[in-house]
Amino acid sequence: MTFNEILSCLPVSLQKNINDMLALFEGVDQQTKEFAGATGLKCKNGCGACCENPEIETTAAEVMPLAVHLWSQGLAENKMEAIRSKSNKGICVFYESDPANSKQGRCGIYAYRPGICRLFGFAARQDKHGKPVLMTCRIIKDSQPQVCERTQEQLNKGLSAPLLTKHALGVSNIDPVHGQKFLPINQAISMAVEKIGFSAQVKNKNWQNT
């Protein structure tokens, strides 16, 4: 089944949440692209350091689109088994390290990655005075110190940046049930996969009984 076919098997409210989340991601991608272009910030080619962080958390709401994708590709059960073998914690199950260079790697589900993966390194937070403070990774800070310093100066002068709190609020508004609690990324993925699988099956059974 295709992504849209799986989506059509879900309750209308869940379909809306997923479509709204995809639209939110599209907006985030545009914002980070513009921010990177305005500042010169960029990731090192092939760097997978952020993906190797076992402490990454996200919400189940943000990986619902990924769960639909996995069911549409027949990969849901295999990935659930892989997550169970990792005890729901640790490095994201979709991170693919480079066999030729253990310090490099790639995301195996890049198009469906959650917001933290889209914003990491290219966003800001607000300090207690409401002023934007650049939030970027150690590798970018160490390799591009002048760019980071200049970026903070641009923020101080009014440059618009993607805000982590604004994104979190957007997620929560879309899905108040699954969009407020942060979980280890593999646990969030597992929860979303189970939710999509159960919801699709229930609706299909309801159709068959009518």
C-alpha positions as CSV (number, residue, x, y, z in Angstrom):
1,M,0.0,0.0,0.0
2,T,1.1,3.5,-0.6
3,F,1.5,6.3,2.0
4,N,-1.8,7.8,1.0
5,E,-3.6,4.5,1.0
6,I,-2.4,3.8,4.6
7,L,-3.4,7.4,5.5
8,S,-6.9,6.9,4.2
9,C,-7.3,3.9,6.5
10,L,-6.9,6.1,9.6
11,P,-9.6,8.1,11.4
12,V,-10.1,11.5,9.9
13,S,-8.8,13.3,12.9
14,L,-5.5,11.4,12.8
15,Q,-5.3,12.0,9.0
16,K,-5.5,15.7,9.7
17,N,-2.9,15.6,12.4
18,I,-0.4,13.9,10.1
19,N,-1.1,16.2,7.1
20,D,-0.7,19.2,9.4
21,M,2.6,17.8,10.8
22,L,3.9,17.4,7.3
23,A,3.0,21.0,6.5
24,L,4.7,22.1,9.7
25,F,7.9,20.2,8.7
26,E,7.7,21.9,5.3
27,G,7.7,25.3,7.0
28,V,10.5,24.3,9.3
29,D,12.7,23.2,6.3
30,Q,12.0,26.5,4.6
31,Q,12.9,28.5,7.7
32,T,16.2,26.6,8.4
33,K,17.2,26.9,4.7
34,E,16.7,30.6,4.8
35,F,18.5,30.9,8.1
36,A,21.4,28.9,6.9
37,G,21.6,31.0,3.7
38,A,21.5,34.2,5.7
39,T,24.2,33.2,8.2
40,G,26.5,30.7,6.4
41,L,26.0,28.0,9.0
42,K,26.3,24.5,7.6
43,C,26.9,21.0,8.7
44,K,30.1,19.2,7.9
45,N,29.7,16.8,5.0
46,G,28.8,13.3,6.2
47,C,28.7,14.3,9.8
48,G,26.4,12.1,11.9
49,A,27.4,13.2,15.4
50,C,23.9,14.5,16.3
51,C,22.4,11.2,15.3
52,E,24.9,9.3,17.5
53,N,23.5,11.1,20.6
54,P,21.6,8.4,22.6
55,E,19.8,11.2,24.5
56,I,17.8,12.5,21.6
57,E,14.1,12.9,22.4
58,T,11.0,13.7,20.3
59,T,7.3,13.4,20.5
60,A,5.2,10.5,19.1
61,A,3.2,13.1,17.2
62,E,6.2,14.1,15.1
63,V,7.0,10.6,14.0
64,M,3.4,9.7,13.0
65,P,4.2,10.5,9.4
66,L,7.2,8.2,9.6
67,A,5.0,5.4,11.0
68,V,2.7,5.7,8.1
69,H,5.7,5.5,5.8
70,L,7.0,2.4,7.5
71,W,3.6,0.6,7.3
72,S,3.3,1.6,3.6
73,Q,6.7,0.1,2.9
74,G,6.2,-3.1,4.9
75,L,9.0,-2.1,7.3
76,A,7.0,-1.5,10.5
77,E,7.3,-4.9,12.1
78,N,11.0,-5.2,11.3
79,K,11.8,-1.8,12.7
80,M,9.7,-2.6,15.8
81,E,11.8,-5.7,16.4
82,A,15.0,-3.7,15.9
83,I,13.7,-1.1,18.5
84,R,12.9,-3.9,20.9
85,S,16.4,-5.3,20.6
86,K,17.7,-1.8,21.5
87,S,15.4,-1.6,24.6
88,N,13.7,1.5,23.2
89,K,16.7,3.7,24.1
90,G,20.0,4.6,22.6
91,I,21.0,5.8,19.1
92,C,18.1,6.2,16.7
93,V,17.3,2.9,14.9
94,F,17.4,4.7,11.6
95,Y,20.9,6.1,11.8
96,E,23.2,4.3,9.3
97,S,26.8,4.7,10.1
98,D,29.4,4.7,7.3
99,P,31.1,1.3,7.3
100,A,34.2,3.0,5.9
101,N,34.3,5.8,8.5
102,S,32.7,5.3,11.9
103,K,32.6,9.0,12.5
104,Q,30.3,9.6,9.6
105,G,26.8,8.4,8.7
106,R,23.4,9.3,7.4
107,C,19.7,9.3,8.3
108,G,17.8,6.3,6.8
109,I,14.4,8.2,6.8
110,Y,15.5,11.7,6.1
111,A,12.3,12.9,4.5
112,Y,10.3,11.8,7.6
113,R,12.7,12.9,10.4
114,P,11.2,14.7,13.4
115,G,11.5,18.4,14.2
116,I,14.6,18.1,16.4
117,C,16.5,16.6,13.6
118,R,15.4,19.4,11.2
119,L,16.2,22.2,13.6
120,F,19.3,21.0,15.3
121,G,22.1,23.4,14.7
122,F,20.0,25.9,12.9
123,A,17.6,27.3,15.5
124,A,17.5,29.6,18.5
125,R,16.0,29.7,21.9
126,Q,14.8,32.8,23.9
127,D,16.7,33.8,27.0
128,K,14.9,35.1,30.1
129,H,14.7,38.5,28.5
130,G,13.1,37.1,25.4
131,K,16.2,37.6,23.3
132,P,17.2,34.9,20.7
133,V,20.3,32.8,21.5
134,L,21.8,30.6,18.8
135,M,21.4,26.9,19.5
136,T,23.9,24.9,17.5
137,C,26.1,21.9,17.9
138,R,29.6,21.6,19.3
139,I,31.0,20.6,16.0
140,I,29.6,23.7,14.2
141,K,30.8,25.9,17.1
142,D,34.3,24.4,16.9
143,S,34.6,24.4,13.1
144,Q,32.8,27.7,12.4
145,P,33.5,30.0,15.4
146,Q,33.5,33.2,13.5
147,V,30.3,32.3,11.6
148,C,28.6,31.5,15.0
149,E,29.7,34.8,16.5
150,R,28.5,36.7,13.4
151,T,25.2,34.8,13.5
152,Q,24.6,35.8,17.1
153,E,25.3,39.4,16.2
154,Q,22.8,39.1,13.4
155,L,20.2,37.7,15.8
156,N,20.9,40.6,18.2
157,K,20.1,43.0,15.3
158,G,16.8,41.4,14.5
159,L,17.6,38.4,12.2
160,S,14.7,36.0,12.3
161,A,15.5,32.4,13.3
162,P,13.5,29.2,13.8
163,L,12.6,29.0,17.5
164,L,12.6,25.7,19.3
165,T,9.7,26.8,21.6
166,K,7.6,28.0,18.7
167,H,8.1,24.6,17.0
168,A,7.1,22.7,20.2
169,L,4.0,24.9,20.5
170,G,3.1,24.1,16.9
171,V,3.4,20.4,17.5
172,S,1.4,20.6,20.6
173,N,-1.4,22.5,18.9
174,I,-1.6,19.9,16.1
175,D,-1.7,16.9,18.5
176,P,-2.3,17.8,22.2
177,V,-2.4,14.1,23.1
178,H,0.9,12.9,21.5
179,G,2.6,16.2,21.0
180,Q,3.5,17.3,24.5
181,K,5.4,14.5,26.0
182,F,9.0,14.1,24.9
183,L,10.3,10.5,24.8
184,P,13.6,8.8,23.7
185,I,13.4,8.8,19.9
186,N,13.1,5.0,19.5
187,Q,10.4,4.9,22.1
188,A,8.5,7.7,20.3
189,I,8.8,5.8,17.0
190,S,7.6,2.6,18.6
191,M,4.6,4.3,20.0
192,A,3.7,5.9,16.7
193,V,4.1,2.7,14.8
194,E,1.8,0.9,17.2
195,K,-0.8,3.8,17.0
196,I,-0.9,3.8,13.2
197,G,-1.1,0.0,13.0
198,F,-3.9,-0.2,15.5
199,S,-5.9,2.7,14.1
200,A,-5.7,1.4,10.5
201,Q,-6.8,-2.1,11.5
202,V,-9.7,-0.9,13.6
203,K,-11.0,1.3,10.9
204,N,-10.7,-1.5,8.3
205,K,-12.6,-3.9,10.7
206,N,-15.3,-1.2,11.1
207,W,-15.6,-1.0,7.3
208,Q,-15.9,-4.8,7.1
209,N,-18.7,-4.8,9.7
210,T,-20.9,-2.2,8.0
